[in-house]
Amino acid sequence: MGAPFPPPPTPALSRRTLLRLGAASALTLLAGCDRQETLLLASRGDLPAAWARRLPKPWRSQLLEDPAQVLARAAAPRTGLLQLSDGWAAELRPADLQPIGTPALIERLTPMAAPLARLHGPAGAAPVAFPWSYGPWVLVLRSRPDLARRRAEGWDLLLDPSLAGRLVLPSSPRVTIDLAGEDPERLRQLRRAALAYDDRDGLSLLLTGEAEAAVLPRQRVVGLLRRDPRLQVLLPESGSPLTWNLLLRPAGPHPEPPLEWLGEALEPPLLPALLAGGWVPPLPREQLQRALADFPAAVAALLLPPQPVLERCSSLAPLTASERSALQRLWDGAAPVPAA
């Protein structure tokens, strides 16, 4: 409970005192309104500002520094929605969440989004996530037209000797293993070449020239392509792992998320703005083609790859304990040996 409202003024109070008491009352009312707000928590760079601005009251978005902070506040009393990638969302238990959206909303998405909507739970389970955006991991090159001309080599370009010490890999070992395959020697070569494992700030290493190549989520680079001609983005024909952006509703007595607001991300006028920022909802191909009609051809092709390439991309389902242990042993065994 907040402090009680000040008593009605008496004739003996001065004008300055009246003003001071009025200001105190206003602050108390504002504090009371603030307590009624329900928060959508996201980490910086993971929620489009154009969409967040449309969030109706009493909802309000709040940006935190990283997904770990979002996860840590999932059970806070005012937290009504979480924006997390599918990798971070896997840290939540089913009991931590409650259903979100409606079947009609989820049915607007393509079938590949269905497993993410139930967080890879059993078929027919109620959706506990709204998978509003997805994208492949891509290879971003800085001032390396020689490598870009060899794009047909796909992910093998990561092992080019010229990239040793100039390569940024994902912070997720699982994504790196998926790209390299489970060949220990190949993975060892890749780990020896890594300058850093940092997909959140890897773009900065590219832009400053410390790195010449980075494996990054597509969304992080689309907006830069028109502004920085030094960058080239490759999505190999073999496909790549997909990363998903999910809205999740924590368990608890929270209000229903605004369904109209959720649906706005799937149609104009907001959809083209999301696409321009690199956010691609999992909508039917024909709908995305219409929305991308006025985009530069190279950008449109990156946002909507050829269907055969997209079909070779895959979502990473949660690991069992034994699978996690096996990949950890593979990763540890491929660690570079320190120089004597």
Disulfide bonds with the S-S distance in Angstrom:
none
